[in-house]
Amino acid sequence: MIYTRELKETVAFYVNVLGFECAAFEESWGWASFVKDGVEIMACLPNEHIPFDAPLFTGSLYITTEDADALWQQWKDKCRVCYEIETFEYGMREFAIYDNNGYLLQFGQEINQ
């Protein structure tokens, strides 16, 4: 679950830029769900019990894929890039982008050594 004050914009980013399907959007609840290739991400407006000024998440959402290069080609010019696609010594080919809220999304593919 990612918190956002821009729920409609977040739905638009995940659907129109990243190609997720909007599985649910409940504006009255302030909640939405996106799915793509077996991955589900939920977004919501923070409730009054959670202090929230802006995203403060210090980690990343790491999503494994079977074709990191294809995703990189689709998104590299449409998103703010953290780091370009690269093959790492730990056996992953990956890249990282930011969503419209500033959350870090990493996409990695296991490679044969």
Buried (B, 14 or more C-beta within 10 A) or exposed (E): EBBBBEBEEBBEBBBEBBEBEEEEBEEEEBBBBBBBEEEEBEBBBBEEEEEEEEBEEEEEBEBBBEEBEEBBEBBEEEBEBEEEBEEEEEEBBBBBBBBBBEBBBBBBBBEEE
